[in-house]
Amino acid sequence: MKLGALDVGSNTVLMLVVEAVAPASVTKITELSRITRLGRGVDAAGALEPEAAARTLDTISEFVSRARELGAERILAVATAALRDARDGEEFIARVKQRTGVTLEIVTGETEARLSWLAACRGLKLDPAAKALVVDIGGGSTELIRSESGRDPMLTSLQLGSVRLTERIVRHDPPTTREAADLRLACDESLQALGWDFAPAVMVGIAGTVTTVCAVALGLKHYDSTVVHGYRLRRAQVLEAIARFGAAPLEERRKLPGLDPGRADVIFAGAAILERVMAHFGLTEVIVSDQGVRWGLVWRALEATGEAR
């Protein structure tokens, strides 16, 4: 069985096409990714920007067509923070349905966290009983999943995202010292409000911010998931990357090896979220996962049919 998994995020649209093969595993056929910035302006206006919505709709249509060309029998599709927050989110979903035939599900922050957790457990063969923290940094929100032996995982979604914080705080290029401090403070206050007394033994970082910081730290001229996935990124490397992002104006950041030019304007805030999470939980490294919500969708569907064990 071939499946397509579509993840419509606040910053990026991702499509995964896989084939379920015995014994209870999947083979990747292709992955597609495009930064469309659906969440642009949503935090301030509470509605989608027409240009961002049109750009995202075009991308979804293109990706769905490609998945079907490759033989995908089902398209699993979810949307996250941007459509959760936008008052015209349901209208956008109707447009997607009309144009592609795909039903886009707006998932809660908790469901998004569960999908990320499932992807981490499967993709990195993470022990479900391990004292672990999984962090999924998106454009509009950040999901945290806390796991420890003898209890169900705790899941939460924070209103911290690379796009959201950039729009709220960053007004200069490059960011000022005060703006950098305000970013750290916003992250610290949100994390402290959690009230989690938790010292994880391991942290897994999911999604484009983490993989991008890793690619920049490694100086990758061309992104390579086989190098990034499973890499142990040290906090010192994250701090070094933040210093590089913060010292360079936007046009110079766009030229940094490993950095998608479309992510250059929000990577400083995204990297700040990653670093403050590591600092808050006293972690010196994060295991990078290249497999996020879209992979969780696939595993959830296969578990529901009894094909994943």
Phi and psi in degrees as a GROMACS rama.xvg file:
@    title "Ramachandran Plot"
@    xaxis  label "Phi"
@    yaxis  label "Psi"
@TYPE xy
-102.652  134.244  LYS-2
-125.383  145.121  LEU-3
-110.69  140.528  GLY-4
-128.141  116.7  ALA-5
-109.596  126.822  LEU-6
-119.777  108.925  ASP-7
-99.1979  99.7564  VAL-8
-97.104  178.402  GLY-9
-70.1545  -24.4694  SER-10
-114.219  -38.3792  ASN-11
-133.912  145.43  THR-12
-105.428  128.721  VAL-13
-125.186  138.342  LEU-14
-130.198  130.866  MET-15
-118.852  133.834  LEU-16
-121.157  125.966  VAL-17
-132.616  164.191  VAL-18
-120.572  126.354  GLU-19
-76.8713  124.696  ALA-20
-128.901  155.574  VAL-21
-76.3882  149.749  ALA-22
-93.9902  109.781  PRO-23
51.6172  50.3583  ALA-24
-142.088  172.664  SER-25
-127.266  150.45  VAL-26
-115.393  125.236  THR-27
-72.5042  131.138  LYS-28
-95.3708  -47.8749  ILE-29
-160.831  160.242  THR-30
-132.442  137.23  GLU-31
-123.097  144.621  LEU-32
-149.133  137.289  SER-33
-151.901  133.227  ARG-34
-81.9681  117.211  ILE-35
-118.259  -12.5147  THR-36
56.17  49.6322  ARG-37
-58.7445  -31.2732  LEU-38
-82.4718  2.15083  GLY-39
-58.2088  124.084  ARG-40
79.2163  -6.70277  GLY-41
-65.7387  -38.1353  VAL-42
-60.001  -38.7532  ASP-43
-86.3249  -42.0036  ALA-44
-95.8886  -21.6444  ALA-45
74.4148  13.0632  GLY-46
-146.217  160.675  ALA-47
-75.9061  140.853  LEU-48
-74.3924  132.663  GLU-49
-53.995  -42.5392  PRO-50
-66.3932  -42.7137  GLU-51
-64.8648  -39.513  ALA-52
-65.2635  -43.8031  ALA-53
-64.7021  -42.8173  ALA-54
-62.1225  -41.5085  ARG-55
-69.1933  -41.3295  THR-56
-61.9249  -42.728  LEU-57
-60.0285  -41.9611  ASP-58
-66.2515  -44.4029  THR-59
-58.8061  -45.56  ILE-60
-59.8737  -44.3382  SER-61
-63.5048  -45.2818  GLU-62
-67.7412  -40.2735  PHE-63
-63.6511  -42.4846  VAL-64
-60.9548  -42.3986  SER-65
-64.8263  -41.2775  ARG-66
-61.8804  -41.0955  ALA-67
-68.7772  -36.8285  ARG-68
-60.2569  -32.8066  GLU-69
-84.4284  1.09983  LEU-70
97.7326  12.9753  GLY-71
-62.2609  123.291  ALA-72
-85.5681  -25.8373  GLU-73
-135.313  144.55  ARG-74
-115.392  112.884  ILE-75
-91.2892  130.287  LEU-76
-142.414  130.005  ALA-77
-133.428  156.074  VAL-78
-126.854  151.684  ALA-79
-117.85  -131.884  THR-80
-56.0972  -42.3609  ALA-81
-59.0716  -45.7723  ALA-82
-79.5816  -22.0265  LEU-83
-64.4383  -38.0503  ARG-84
-90.4882  -25.8807  ASP-85
-79.7633  131.03  ALA-86
-68.4317  -19.5877  ARG-87
-102.312  24.119  ASP-88
-61.4133  -41.8039  GLY-89
-65.6693  -34.3673  GLU-90
-63.8921  -41.0757  GLU-91
-63.8307  -41.3616  PHE-92
-60.4072  -39.5541  ILE-93
-63.8142  -38.0337  ALA-94
-66.5107  -39.4749  ARG-95
-62.6975  -44.8239  VAL-96
-61.4916  -45.0164  LYS-97
-63.9862  -39.6664  GLN-98
-83.757  -33.2282  ARG-99
-118.568  -17.7023  THR-100
81.4595  0.746621  GLY-101
-93.0921  135.382  VAL-102
-92.376  113.973  THR-103
-91.2628  120.717  LEU-104
-94.9718  124.365  GLU-105
-82.3632  111.996  ILE-106
-92.4492  150.348  VAL-107
-70.5635  164.896  THR-108
-60.1391  -35.5896  GLY-109
-67.4055  -42.2212  GLU-110
-65.1503  -40.4264  THR-111
-58.5373  -42.8721  GLU-112
-63.4998  -40.5022  ALA-113
-63.5377  -39.4393  ARG-114
-66.1438  -39.4055  LEU-115
-64.206  -40.9707  SER-116
-62.7315  -44.4053  TRP-117
-63.1507  -42.0114  LEU-118
-62.4825  -40.7642  ALA-119
-66.7466  -43.9604  ALA-120
-62.1433  -43.9744  CYS-121
-76.0263  -47.7576  ARG-122
-69.9669  -30.486  GLY-123
-113.42  6.31052  LEU-124
51.6836  45.1565  LYS-125
-73.3035  133.711  LEU-126
-68.1241  118.193  ASP-127
-59.2273  -19.8737  PRO-128
-92.5632  -2.0392  ALA-129
-68.6875  151.104  ALA-130
-81.8279  89.3988  LYS-131
-130.642  155.464  ALA-132
-124.485  123.712  LEU-133
-108.109  129.989  VAL-134
-125.443  124.14  VAL-135
-116.937  104.492  ASP-136
-94.6347  114.065  ILE-137
-109.063  -169.613  GLY-138
-76.8099  -33.3977  GLY-139
-111.691  -19.7464  GLY-140
-151.414  166.128  SER-141
-128.73  126.485  THR-142
-100.288  136.226  GLU-143
-120.222  133.22  LEU-144
-124.581  122.695  ILE-145
-108.583  124.269  ARG-146
-126.006  137.161  SER-147
-155.489  155.228  GLU-148
-59.4361  137.734  SER-149
87.2277  3.36861  GLY-150
-148.515  154.19  ARG-151
-67.2181  150.026  ASP-152
-58.5589  142.968  PRO-153
-97.539  134.598  MET-154
-127.234  139.113  LEU-155
-148.938  156.103  THR-156
-124.416  126.177  SER-157
-106.687  146.859  LEU-158
-80.2365  54.3014  GLN-159
-123.056  122.266  LEU-160
-152.428  157.672  GLY-161
-63.1555  -39.7712  SER-162
-74.6141  -46.6737  VAL-163
-57.9888  -49.1154  ARG-164
-71.2299  -33.9343  LEU-165
-61.4038  -45.5532  THR-166
-68.1776  -32.3863  GLU-167
-77.1307  -34.8501  ARG-168
-119.195  -40.721  ILE-169
-84.5719  120.758  VAL-170
-121.629  -7.90373  ARG-171
-123.712  159.493  HIS-172
-130.642  111.736  ASP-173
-73.6671  169.544  PRO-174
-58.3363  146.548  PRO-175
-78.6673  167.359  THR-176
-60.2162  -38.8028  THR-177
-65.7877  -41.8837  ARG-178
-64.4027  -39.1654  GLU-179
-62.524  -41.3265  ALA-180
-65.6748  -39.2809  ALA-181
-66.3092  -35.6488  ASP-182
-61.82  -47.4884  LEU-183
-61.9013  -41.5715  ARG-184
-64.2712  -42.1455  LEU-185
-61.1018  -42.3584  ALA-186
-65.7246  -46.8004  CYS-187
-61.9583  -42.2394  ASP-188
-64.7718  -41.1885  GLU-189
-66.3984  -40.6349  SER-190
-69.9521  -40.056  LEU-191
-65.0344  -33.655  GLN-192
-66.8268  -19.3655  ALA-193
-60.8695  -39.3734  LEU-194
72.1367  22.7729  GLY-195
-80.532  119.119  TRP-196
-94.4539  89.1868  ASP-197
-147.387  129.835  PHE-198
-121.784  85.8254  ALA-199
-66.7023  148.44  PRO-200
-83.4452  -24.3777  ALA-201
-146.534  147.719  VAL-202
-125.571  135.872  MET-203
-114.502  132.141  VAL-204
-112.068  127.784  GLY-205
-117.986  151.517  ILE-206
93.7903  175.527  ALA-207
-61.6822  -34.2088  GLY-208
-60.0458  -49.0468  THR-209
-67.3653  -45.126  VAL-210
-65.9932  -32.9092  THR-211
-69.2125  -45.9817  THR-212
-58.4603  -39.8963  VAL-213
-63.7451  -46.7352  CYS-214
-61.9916  -38.8186  ALA-215
-68.2739  -42.7241  VAL-216
-60.1381  -34.3085  ALA-217
-88.5959  -7.57844  LEU-218
66.7912  34.625  GLY-219
-72.3323  120.348  LEU-220
-72.6291  -31.6627  LYS-221
-130.376  128.206  HIS-222
-59.8383  135.232  TYR-223
-135.303  105.542  ASP-224
-62.4801  -28.3544  SER-225
-69.5487  -24.1476  THR-226
-86.1909  -41.2607  VAL-227
-75.0772  -44.7229  VAL-228
-64.6903  120.915  HIS-229
90.8764  -4.01906  GLY-230
-68.4419  140.334  TYR-231
-95.2647  101.877  ARG-232
-90.369  122.555  LEU-233
-81.4614  150.776  ARG-234
-61.1402  -33.3201  ARG-235
-61.8876  -35.5219  ALA-236
-69.5013  -36.8701  GLN-237
-64.3959  -45.0252  VAL-238
-62.0725  -38.9003  LEU-239
-64.6408  -41.1857  GLU-240
-64.6156  -41.4952  ALA-241
-60.3645  -42.3388  ILE-242
-61.2618  -39.2144  ALA-243
-68.3084  -42.636  ARG-244
-63.4447  -40.633  PHE-245
-76.0353  -19.1073  GLY-246
-91.8182  -16.4497  ALA-247
-108.258  137.168  ALA-248
-67.3096  165.976  PRO-249
-52.5424  -46.3182  LEU-250
-63.2857  -32.4904  GLU-251
-76.0902  -38.4372  GLU-252
-59.499  -39.3855  ARG-253
-59.5872  -20.9273  ARG-254
-95.2877  -2.2649  LYS-255
-66.9819  131.146  LEU-256
-58.6512  132.229  PRO-257
94.5681  -9.84549  GLY-258
-107.208  117.512  LEU-259
-62.4561  123.386  ASP-260
-53.5301  -31.047  PRO-261
-70.9209  -13.077  GLY-262
-103.089  -3.26727  ARG-263
-62.5165  -32.0561  ALA-264
-77.8191  -17.1659  ASP-265
-117.668  -0.697748  VAL-266
-69.6145  -29.7044  ILE-267
-61.7603  -46.854  PHE-268
-66.5149  -42.2347  ALA-269
-60.9041  -43.6717  GLY-270
-66.1905  -33.9649  ALA-271
-63.4638  -40.7392  ALA-272
-59.9064  -47.5277  ILE-273
-57.7346  -47.6561  LEU-274
-65.5185  -39.5536  GLU-275
-71.5654  -33.0959  ARG-276
-63.184  -44.5616  VAL-277
-61.3206  -43.4611  MET-278
-65.1213  -43.0119  ALA-279
-60.6434  -39.6242  HIS-280
-97.3353  8.92031  PHE-281
65.9808  38.2677  GLY-282
-105.583  138.266  LEU-283
-99.0716  -9.86866  THR-284
-152.5  159.509  GLU-285
-132.268  136.639  VAL-286
-84.8984  123.829  ILE-287
-85.6191  130.823  VAL-288
-114.658  128.379  SER-289
-90.5223  4.18943  ASP-290
-119.725  107.391  GLN-291
-111.06  -138.822  GLY-292
-54.6008  -40.1632  VAL-293
-61.1684  -36.9839  ARG-294
-71.2818  -37.4843  TRP-295
-60.9659  -37.3147  GLY-296
-60.0178  -44.1008  LEU-297
-63.3278  -47.9096  VAL-298
-65.5382  -37.1576  TRP-299
-62.6791  -42.7828  ARG-300
-65.6798  -40.1038  ALA-301
-70.6751  -35.9034  LEU-302
-64.972  -36.5589  GLU-303
-66.7597  -27.8022  ALA-304
-96.1729  -0.901566  THR-305
79.1002  13.9635  GLY-306
-93.4871  -6.90908  GLU-307
-119.859  129.716  ALA-308
